[in-house]
Amino acid sequence: MAEKTAGMTESALISSFDAILSDLDGVVYAGPHAIPGAVESLRRLEPAGVGLGYVTNNASRTPAQVAEHLRELGAPAEDHQVVSSSQAAGELLASLLPPGARVLITGSAALAQEIELAGLTPVHSAADQPVAVVQGFNPEIAWKDLAEASYVVAAGALWVATNTDMSIPQARGIAPGNGTLVAAVAAATGKLPQVAGKPEAPLFHVAAKRLQAERPLVVGDRLDTDILGGNRAGFATAAVLTGVDTPFSILAARTAERPGYLLADLRALFEPYPAIVQNDGGFRCGLATARVLDGTVQISGTEDSLDSWRAACSAWWDATPEAAAPTTPQLEWLGH
């Protein structure tokens, strides 16, 4: 990695890392539009000597198409910087099947292309006698597509899902994701797929290896995919509040899905991250403090301050270090 330039202050959060592994939906853009501040922040990485990779579960477009969309938005993006769950699905299937094996595509043309690049044969009907099914997000999927997948899965074929995201951020709001379509096939067949993309760790390891990064920071808006996957990969993680998860859902997160940093958006990468200090049975972040008393998180601070939530997370996570499921505390706001 290149050395950091004089324009990078050592106090900025990004100065601790040599690469950013960024999610796309809900972090860089929502639907066709860039999230405010995202493009400008991404363009600051290369001058600062920080690598950039995009790690996405969206299998509806090829990495080249994703990179082109990013460039249209003004963001820096070469094709090789995009690592997708459709690529991971192709690699997984190629490791389990003989070359040329027929795979039913329940997804986009981009997914079919990745399966073909993996040395397998894409087909689109149970009548073609596929030995496997790969299922990825495609807004054009209809009932008949899910039915074809169900016929093949129920007959005992190998089933791989690119991802199981239950929702996807769009310009108009939160919409159903690939996980809802996978759930339909699972309900019909009583079976569950292998998952190729996030939250599995290999996708992040591939992205870091491409960048030759030793200290990457995984940035995402979803605890159950981005943060869980980054944690599983052994990388530092940061949750941004521009997509699916909220300060309250992050506070309640189970241990495996807890991020190391809580950011408003990508612009915060270039700001100092406030120290969180434990004292007098509580935690202080900036002007905010938080402590846990009888299962209630008492917060001295305002609800619209991110430092309040950072302090609250530290206090609650310290009180519940081994949470196998989300744990929702009562909150008591004490003001300043």
MARZAMI-601252 format. One record per atom (N, C-alpha, C, O, CB): x, y, z. Coordinates in pm, whole numbers, plus 50000, padded with zeros to 5 digits. Glycine has a CB too. Layout:
<atoms>
XYZ;...
</atoms>
This chain:
<atoms>
500834988050000;500005000050000;500875012650000;501995012550052;499065000050122;500355023349941;501115035849937;501165042150076;500315039550161;500505045649835;502185050550096;502275057550223;501245068550229;500815073850126;503695063250245;500835072050351;499845082550369;500465096050337;501645098550364;499285082450511;499665104650278;500155117750236;500015127750349;499405124950452;499415122650112;500595139850326;500525150350427;499115155150450;498815161250553;501405161850388;498225152550353;496845156850368;496045148450464;494895151750494;496185156950236;496625137750513;495935128950605;496415131550747;497585129150778;496145114150565;495545136350832;495915138450972;495915125051043;495035116751022;494955148451041;496915123151128;497045110351197;495895107851294;495675096551338;498365109751271;495145118651328;494045116851423;492765111751356;491835107451424;493765129951494;492725112251222;491535107551152;491405092551168;492405085451174;491595111351003;490185087651176;489945073351192;490645065251084;491225054751113;488435070451190;490605069850961;491155062250849;492655060350860;493205051350796;490815069150718;493335068550939;494785067550948;495245054551013;496435051251004;495325079251027;494345047251076;494705034551139;494615022651044;494945011451082;493815032051259;494165024850921;493885013850829;494555016150694;494835027450654;492375012250810;494815004950624;495445006150492;494465003450378;494845004350261;496604996550482;493215000250410;492204998250305;490804999050365;490594996350483;492404984550234;489875002850281;488445002350315;487794991650229;487944991650106;487745016350293;487074982550292;486254972650222;484814976950244;484234974450350;486524957750273;484244983250144;482954989950159;481814982050097;481944976749986;483005003650099;480714981250169;479464976650111;478974987450014;479504998550013;478384973650223;477974984249934;477454993849837;476064998949873;475895010549908;477424987449699;475054989949865;473684994049896;473594998750040;473904991350133;472704982449871;473165011250058;473005016550192;474265023050248;474225028850356;472575005750283;475375022250175;476635028450218;477095038550115;477365050150148;477725017850243;477195034149989;477615043049880;476405048749808;476375060549773;478515035449780;475405040349786;474205045149719;472965038249773;473045027649836;474315042949568;471815044349745;470515038449773;469745038949643;469355049749598;469745045849890;469515027249580;468955027249446;469965033349351;471145030149359;467605034849442;469525042049260;470455047649160;471245059649210;472135064449139;469685051549037;470935064649328;471505077249373;472545075449482;472405066849570;470405086349422;473605083549476;474655083149577;474145088749709;473345098049711;475885090849529;474625083149817;474325088249950;475165100849973;476345100949939;474605077450060;474585111150030;475325123650049;476675121550118;476755114950221;474495133450130;477705127150058;479045126450115;479825113950080;481035113550104;478955127550261;479175103750025;479845091050001;480905092049891;482045087849911;478825080349965;480535097549777;481455098249663;482675106649698;483805102749669;480745104049539;482445118149761;483565126849797;484515119849893;485735121349883;483045139949860;483975112149986;484805104850082;485615094050014;486805092350043;483935098750192;484995086649923;485715076049852;486845081649767;487895075449754;484755068149764;486645093349710;487675099549625;488865104449708;489935106749652;487075111149546;488685106049837;489775110549923;490695099149964;491775101650018;489215117450046;490295086649942;491075075349992;492415073749921;493445072349986;490275062649978;492405073949787;493655071649714;494705082249746;495855078649771;493385071449564;494365095249747;495385105249785;495915103149926;497035107149957;494805119149773;495115096950011;495535094250149;496325081250161;496745077550270;494325093850241;496525074250048;497275061850052;496495050150107;497085040750160;498495063750133;495185050550095;494325039950148;493645032650032;493035038949946;493265045850245;493745019350031;493125011449926;491615010949940;491075013950046;493684997349927;490945007249831;489485006849830;488984994549755;489354992249640;488915019549766;488164986849821;487484975649759;486004976149792;485614980549900;488094962249805;485194971649698;483744971149718;483324956549733;483604948349646;482984978149599;482654953549842;482224939849870;480704939949876;480114945549968;482854934450005;480074933649777;478624934749766;477944921249756;478464911849694;478264942949646;476784920249819;475954908349809;474984908949692;474334898949661;475194906349938;474884920349627;473944921849516;474464914249395;475494917849338;473734936849482;473744903849356;474174895349244;473424898449115;473474890649020;473994880749280;472734909749111;471924912748992;472744918948879;472274919448766;470804921949030;473974923748910;474824929748808;476224923848816;476634919048922;474864945048823;476944924248704;478334919548703;479204929748775;478814941348789;478834917248557;480404925648821;481324935348879;481624946948785;481774958348829;482614928548919;481734944148655;481994954848558;480834964748554;481054976848545;482234948948419;479604959748560;478444968548560;478374976848687;478034988648684;477164960548544;478714970548800;478734977748928;479774988848923;479505000148963;479014968049046;480974985548873;482044995448864;481655006948773;481955018548802;483334988948814;480975003848663;480525014348571;479525023648639;479585035848623;479895008148445;478595017748716;477625025848789;478315034948890;477965046648903;476605016848861;479315029548959;480055037549056;480765049148987;480775060349038;481065028849131;481375046448873;482065057148799;481075067748751;481405079648751;482835051448679;479875063548712;478845073148670;478455082348785;478105094048764;477605065748618;478515077048907;478205085149024;479375094149064;479235102949149;477835076149141;480545091749002;481725099549033;482675092849129;483695098649168;481325112549089;482365080649169;483215073449264;484355066249191;484185062149076;482385063349344;485495064649256;486595057149195;486275042249194;485915036749298;487925059749270;486405035749079;486065021549071;486635015248946;486265018948835;484565019549076;487525005648964;487954996748856;487244983448874;486844979948985;489514994948856;487094976148766;486334963648772;486864954348881;486074948048952;486384956548637;488204953448894;488774943948989;488534947949134;488724939849224;490244942548965;488114960449157;487864964849294;486524959749348;486274960649468;487894979949301;485684954549261;484364949649302;484404934549321;484724927049228;483274953549197;484094930149440;484024915949472;482574912849508;482034918449603;485004911949589;481934904049431;480504901849447;480194887749495;480994878549481;479794904449317;478994886449551;478534873349598;478284863849482;478344851749501;477264874849680;478024869149362;477844860349246;479174853749209;479194842149168;477274868149126;480284861149222;481594855149201;481854844249305;482354833549272;482694865949208;481524847249430;481724837349536;480874824949513;481314813749540;481384843449673;479654826849463;478784815349434;479374806849323;479334794549331;477364820049396;479914813249219;480544805749110;481724797649160;481884785949123;480994815249000;482564803749244;483724796649298;483294784949386;483894774249380;484614806249377;482264787149467;481784776449555;481244764749474;481584753249501;480714781849650;480404767749375;479834757049294;480914749649215;480864737449201;478794762649198;481894757049163;482964750749086;483794741349173;484364731549124;483884761349024;483854744249303;484604735549394;483834722949431;484424713349482;484964743149520;482534722949405;481684711649446;481174703249329;480684692249349;480504716849523;481304708549207;480734701949090;481814699448984;482824706448982;479594710349030;481614689548898;482564687348788;482424698348683;481354704348672;482324673448723;483474701148607;483394711348502;482244708548406;481994697048368;484724711948425;481564719148367;480464717848271;479144713748331;478144712848259;480834708148168;479084711248463;477834706948526;476754717548506;477034729548504;478054704348677;475504712748491;474384721848465;473874727748596;473614720648693;473254714548391;473724741048595;473274748248714;472064756848676;472134765048584;474424757148774;470964754848747;469764762948723;469994776948780;470344778548897;468504756348787;469784786948697;469964800948739;468624806548786;467684807848707;470544809548623;468534809748912;467374816948964;467884830749003;468194833249119;466684809349087;467954839448904;468574852448925;468774859548792;468014857548698;469904850848997;469804867748787;470004876648673;470944870648569;471564860248591;470544889948719;471024877548454;471984873748351;473414875348402;474304867948360;471774882248225;473624884948492;474954886848551;475374874648632;476534870648629;474984899348638;474434868948705;474724856848783;475054845248688;475984837548713;473534853248875;474284844048581;474544833448483;475944834948423;476624825048398;473484833648372;476364847348400;477694849748344;478784845048439;479774839048396;477884864748312;478614847748569;479634843448666;479694828148676;480764822548694;479334849548805;478544821548664;478524806848667;479234801248545;479954791248554;477064801648673;479034807748430;479714803248308;481214805548318;482004797148275;479144810648185;481614816948375;483044819848393;483704809948488;484914807748481;483224834048445;482914803848575;483424793848669;483544780048605;483944770448671;482524793048792;483204779048476;483344766348406;482144757348414;482244745348386;484504759248458;480994762948451;479764755248463;478784759548355;479004769448286;479144756948604;477694752048340;476734754648233;475424760148290;474704752848358;476464741748153;475114772848264;473854778448314;472654773048236;472704772248113;473894793748305;471584769348306;470324765448243;469194772548316;469394778448423;470134749848245;467994772048257;466904780048311;465614772148332;464554778048354;466624791548221;465694758848325;464504750648343;464854737548411;465944732048391;463814747948209;463944732648492;464134719448554;464204708648448;464784698048469;463004716448653;463604711348333;463624701648224;465024699348168;465274689348101;462704706148113;465944708648196;467324707248150;468154698348241;469344696348217;467974720948141;467514692848345;468134683448438;469384689148505;470454683148499;468484670548366;469264700748568;470414706448640;470734698248765;469854691848822;470144721048678;471984698548805;472404691448927;472534701249044;472814697149157;473734684048904;472334714149017;472444724149123;471574736149087;471204738248971;473914728549143;471254743949190;470514756549174;471344767549239;471854765849350;469074755649238;471484778849170;472074790549233;471044801749230;470444804549126;473404794949160;470844808049345;469784817949357;470374831249402;471014832149506;468704813149456;470144841549320;470634854949351;469564865349324;468574862549256;471874858149271;469764877249376;468764887849364;468564892149220;469524893849144;469154899849448;467314893749183;466924899049052;465524904749067;464584897249095;466974887848940;465344917749050;464014923649069;462974918548972;461774920848990;464094938449058;463414911448867;462474906348767;462034892048796;461244886348719;463084907048630;462524886048904;462134872148936;460634871148958;460044879649025;462894867049060;460024860748902;458584858448915;458314844948982;459244837349009;457894859048777;457054842249008;456654829749073;457174817548996;457634807849056;455134829049086;457094818148864;457504806448785;458994803448803;459404791848797;457194808648636;459804813848826;461224811748850;461454804848983;462284795748994;461974825048846;460724809149084;460844802849215;460314788549211;460804779749282;460084811049321;459304786349129;458754772749115;459784763449052;459974752149099;457464772949030;460454767948945;461484759748882;462574756048982;463024744648989;462094767048761;462994766149062;464024763449163;463514753349266;464264744449307;464424776549233;462274754549306;461704745449406;461654731149354;461934721649428;460294750049445;461304729549227;461244715949170;462624709249178;462734697549215;460754716449023;463664716949144;465004711249138;465564708849277;466184698549303;465934720549059;465344718449368;465824716949505;465144705249574;465784697249643;465594729949586;463824704149556;463074693349619;463524679649569;463404669749640;461584695049593;464034679149447;464504666449390;465884662449442;466394651749409;464544667349239;466494671249523;467754667749586;468984674549531;470094670749568;467944653549577;468834684449444;469984691249385;470684700049488;470074704349586;469544699749264;471964702549465;472734711949545;472124725849528;471774729849417;474244711849504;472004733249639;471374746549634;472304756649698;472684755249815;469974746449707;472684766849622;473544777549671;472834790849653;472314793849546;474914777549598;472824798949759;472294812549752;473454822349756;474394820749834;471294815449869;473394832549672;474454842549676;474454849749810;475514853149862;474294852749561;473274852049866;473144858749995;471724856850045;470844852549971;473504873949985;471524860150170;470174858950230;469754872050295;469054871850397;470144847550334;470164883350238;469714896450288;468194897150279;467614895350172;470364908050209;467544899750391;466094900350391;465554913550336;464384914450299;465574898250531;466394923750330;465944936750278;467074943350201;468244939650215;465454946050393;466704953050119;467684960350039;467264975050034;466114977950002;467804954349894;468174984450065;467814998650060;467595003349917;468405000549829;468895007250126;466505010249895;466205016249766;465925031049784;465755035749897;465005009149697;465875038349675;465675052849684;464365056149755;464265066449822;465675059049544;463345047449741;462035050149801;461895044149940;460875046250006;460935044849712;462905036649986;462815030450118;463435016650120;464255013350034;461365029650162;463055008650218;463584995250235;462664985350162;461454984950186;463714991550386;463264977250073;462494967749992;462934953450022;464004951450079;462664970749840;462124943349985;462514929450008;463794925849933;463974929649817;461384920049965;464684918449999;465944914349940;465914899849897;464874893349899;467074916650036;467084894749858;467174881049808;466744870849912;466224860249879;468594878049762;466964874050039;466594864750145;465114861450146;464734850350183;466984870350278;464274870950106;462834868250102;462504858249992;461594850150006;462044881250082;463244858949880;463024849649769;463574835849802;462964825649768;463674854949641;464724835549869;465274822949916;464324816450016;464134804250015;466674825049981;463724824550103;462804819350204;461584812850140;461034803250194;462354830450298;461164818050024;460014812149956;460334797949909;459504788949923;459594820849837;461534796049852;461934782649807;462144773449927;461804761649922;463224783449722;462714778850034;462924770950156;461594766450214;461464755050259;463704779050260;460604775250213;459284771750267;458624760950183;457914752250235;458394784050273;458844761450052;458224751749962;458884738049968;458234727849946;458264756849819;460184737849999;460944725249991;461354719450126;461684707650136;462164727349907;461344727750229;461824723250359;463334721950366;463854715450456;461194710150394;464044727950271;465504727150266;466114740950283;465434751150270;465974720750134;467424741250313;468154753750327;469364753750235;469974743250214;468574755950475;469734765350180;470864765850088;472194767950160;472224772150275;470654776849986;473294765050090;474584770250130;474664784750085;474154788249978;475754761650070;475294793250166;475374807550134;476804811150094;477754808050166;474924816250256;476944817549978;478274820349925;478814834049967;480014835549989;478254819649774;477944843849979;478394857450006;478414860850153;478544852150239;477534867149934;478294873850182;478234878150321;477024871750390;475964870650330;478154893650329;477174867550515;478224870950612;479384861050620;480074860550722;477624872250746;479604853150516;480734843850521;482044851550499;482074861350424;480574832650415;483104847150564;484374854450565;485134854550432;485794864550403;485244848650669;485084843850350;485944843550230;485804855550138;486784859950078;485644831350152;484604861050125;484394872550038;485284884350082;485844891349998;482914876750038;485404886350212;486234897250264;487724894150249;488514903050220;485904899750411;488084881450267;489484877750251;489944879650105;491054884150080;489704863150294;489074876250010;489404878249869;489624893049839;490574896749771;488284872549778;488734901449892;488854915849867;490134921449927;490814929449863;487644923249924;490464917250049;491684922150114;492924917550038;493894924950024;491744917450260;492884905149990;494044899649917;494274907349787;495414910049750;493834884749886;493184910949718;493344918549593;494034931849618;494784936649533;491974920849528;493774937849733;494344950949767;495674949849839;496314960049868;493374958849851;496094937549869;497294935249950;497204942850082;498184948650129;498564939349872;496004942750139;495754950150263;495994941250384;495564929750388;494324955650264;496654946750482;496894939650608;496034944950721;495794937850818;498344940650646;495564957350708;494744963550814;493494969950751;493334982150758;495564974250893;492624961850691;491424967750630;490344970750733;490274964550839;490864958350523;489514980350700;488324983550778;487114980250694;486954985750584;488314998550822;486254971450742;485004967850673;483944977850713;483684979950832;484564953150709;483304984150614;482284994250639;480974989450578;480914986150460;482695008050581;479914989150658;478624984650608;477474990350688;477654996250795;478554969650609;476274988550634;475074993650700;474254982550765;473244985350830;474205001150601;474684969850748;473914958550800;474764950550897;475894946750867;473414949650684;474184947951014;474874939851113;474964925251070;476004918851089;474174940751248;473894919951011;473794905650986;474594901050865;474734888950844;472364901750967;475114910250785;475934906450670;477304913250675;478324906450685;475224910150539;477324926550669;478584933950663;479394932350791;480564928450787;478324948650637;478784935350903;479524935451029;479824921151075;480944918351118;478724942851138;478854912251066;479104898351103;480194892351015;481084885551065;477814890051091;480124894850884;481124889550792;482504895250819;483494887950819;480724892250650;482584908350841;483874914550871;484464909351001;485664906951010;483724929650878;483614907651102;484084902151229;484574887851211;485614884051267;482974902551334;483834879851134;484254866051109;485594865551035;486384856351055;483184858651029;485824875450950;487084875850875;488254880450961;489414879450919;486934884950755;487954885351080;489014890051169;489434904351142;490514908451184;490194881151159;488584912051072;488904925851037;488174935551128;487164931951190;488564928750891;488654947951137;487934958451206;486664961851129;486624960651007;488834971151224;485624965951201;484334968551137;483764981851183;483944986051298;483354957251168;483054988551091;482385001051121;480985000751061;480814997650943;483185013251067;479995004051141;478605004851094;478265019351065;478495028151147;477624998851198;477705021850945;477225035150911;475695035350918;475045025050903;477705039350768;475155047250943;473715048550968;472975053750846;471985061050860;473475057851085;473435049950726;472825054850603;471995044150533;471515046350422;473895059950509;471805032550599;471085021650535;470085015050628;469135021350674;472035011350485;470315002250655;469304994050723;469314995650874;468284998750933;469514979650688;470474993550937;470484993351083;470515007251143;470985016851081;471674985451132;470005008251264;469825020951336;470645020651464;471125010051504;468335023451368;470825032051530;471545031951657;470945022151758;471675015651833;471575045851717;469625021051761;468995012251860;469214997551824;469464989451913;467505015351871;469114994051696;469354980051659;470814976251678;471124964751710;468934977451513;471704985851660;473124983251684;473384981451832;474144972551871;473994994851628;472764989751915;472884988152060;472454974252104;473074968252193;472054998752133;471394968952044;470834956052083;471544944152018;471164932652042;469364955552048;472544946651937;473174936051856;473744924751941;474244926852051;474284941951771;473644912651885;474314901351950;475814902951934;476284910351848;473834887951890;476564895952017;478014898052025;478704896951889;479554905251857;478614888152120;478344886851810;479024884451682;478784895451581;479534896551483;478564871251624;477764903851602;477414914051504;477704928251554;477214937951496;475944912851469;478494929551659;478784942651713;479954949151640;481024943051629;479084941651863;479774961251589;480864967951516;481864974451612;481544977351727;480304978551421;483064976651560;484064983551640;483864998651640;484295005551732;485434980351589;483205003751535;482985018151523;481555020851478;480955012751407;483995024451423;481035032151520;479695036451483;479815050051417;480235059751481;478725036951607;479445050851286;479645062951207;478335067851148;477445059851117;480665060451096;478215080851134;477015086351069;477015082850921;475985078750867;476955101651088;478155084550855;478295081450713;479785080650681;480615081250771;477575092150623;480125079250553;481525077250515;482405089450543;483625088050554;481605073850368;481815101150554;482615113050584;483315111950718;484365118150739;481735125450582;482745104050809;483335102650942;484675095350940;485425095851037;482375095251033;484995088550828;486295081950817;487435092050827;488525088550871;486405074350685;487185104450788;488225114550784;488155124050903;488765134750902;488125122350655;487425119951005;487325127551128;487945119551242;487995107251235;485855131251160;488405126251347;488885118751464;487735110851526;486615115751538;489515128351568;488045098451564;487015090551633;487175092951782;488275091151836;487135075251598;486095096851850;486225100451991;486605088552078;486125077352058;484935106452042;487465091052174;487865080552267;486685077052358;485925085752400;489095084952352;486555064252387;485525059552480;486245054652605;487015045152600;484625048152417;485985061252717;486725059052840;485805053152946;484705058152968;487365072152891;486275042553011;485515036453120;485945042653251;487135043153283;485705021053122;484965047353328;485265052853461;484015053053548;482905054653498;485855067053449;484205051453677;483115052153775;481945043053738;480785046853757;482635066553789;482235031253687;481175021853655;480415024953529;479405018453500;480225021253767;480875034753452;480195038353328;481185040953218;482375038253232;479315050453349;480695046353106;481535049152990;481245063352941;480095067752937;481285038852876;482325070252905;482205083952855;482685084552711;483705078752675;483005093752944;481915091652628;482315094452490;481985109052462;480805112752456;481595084852387;483005117252446;482755131452431;482095137052556;482605135352666;481885134152308;480955143652538;480215149152652;479185139452707;478535142452807;479545162052612;479025128152644;477995118552684;478575107752776;479745103952763;477345111952560;477755102952868;478125091552953;476975081752957;475815085452934;478505096253096;477295069152985;476255058952995;476685048453097;477875045453111;475985052252857;475715043053168;475955032253262;474735023153264;473645027353227;476265037653403;474915010753307;473825001253315;473454999153460;474304996153544;474194987753247;472175000653489;471664998653625;470384990453617;469384994853560;471405012353696;470424978353674;469264969353676;468674967153537;467454967553520;468184974953769;469544964953439;469084962053303;468684973953221;468254972453107;467964952853310;468804985953278;468474998253207;469755005953176;470615007553263;467495006953289;469865010753052;471005019153016;470625033653042;469745039252977;471415017052866;471325039653140;471105053753172;472105062053094;473315059953104;471235056353326;471595071553016;472445079252925;472355094152960;471275100052958;472035076952778;473505099952993;473585114353011;474035120252878;475225120252846;474555118353129;473085125152803;473365130152669;472055131252594;470995128152647;474345120952594;472125135852470;470925137552389;470795126252289;471785120552244;470955151052317;469555122952255;469285111552167;469795113852026;470035104251952;467805108652164;469975126551987;470445129351852;471965130151843;472505133251736;469835142251802;472665127351953;474115127451953;474665113351935;474305104352010;474645133652083;475525111551836;476105098351813;477005094151928;477145082251956;476895098251682;477625103851996;478445100452111;477615094052221;478105085352294;479135112952165;476355098052234;475475091752334;475295076952304;475335068552394;474095098852338;475095073852177;474895059952137;476195052052147;476175040152182;474345059151994;477315058352118;478595051552134;478835047952281;479265036752311;479745060352081;478565057252369;478725054552512;477745043752558;478095034952637;478525067352594;476505044552507;475495034552546;475885020652499;475735010952573;474115038352488;476385019552376;476825006552325;477945000852412;477914989052447;477295007752179;478915009252446;480025004452528;479534999452662;479984989052710;481055015652547;478615006752724;478115002752855;477294989852847;477474980752928;477255014052916;476394989152749;475524977452739;476304965052697;476054954252750;474404980152640;477234966552604;478024955052559;478954950152669;479254938252677;478824958752434;479424959352753;480244955252867;479414947252967;479914937953031;480874967552936;478134950852979;477244943853073;476734930753016;476344921753091;476064952653109;476724929352881;476244917052816;477284912252716;477044912852595;474874919552745;478434907452763;479534903952672;479274891652587;479864890352480;480764901752750;478404882752631;478154870252557;476684869452521;475934861852583;478594857752640;476274876952423;474874877152380;474724869252251;475204873452146;474364891652361;474074857652260;473874849152142;472724854052055;472594849851940;473634834852183;471894862752109;470754868252036;470674883152069;471224887552170;469414860952073;470014890951985;469854905152017;469214907052154;468254900252189;469024912151909;469744916452229;469224919352363;468864934052368;469724942652353;470254915652474;467594936852390;467104950552383;466954956352523;466084952052599;465754950952308;467784966152558;467684971952692;466654983252698;466274988952596;469044977052737;466224986252818;465474998552842;466455010152843;467585008852890;464664997852975;466025021552792;466855033352790;466245044252877;465035046552876;467045038452647;467115050952953;466685062253035;467575074052998;468765074153026;466765058953190;466955084052933;467705095652888;467695106252997;466625111153036;467125101252755;468865109753045;468985118953158;469285133253114;469285142453195;470075114153253;469555134952985;469945148152936;471335151552982;472055142953033;468965158852983;471725164152964;473065168453008;472945175853141;473945180353196;473745177652901;
</atoms>
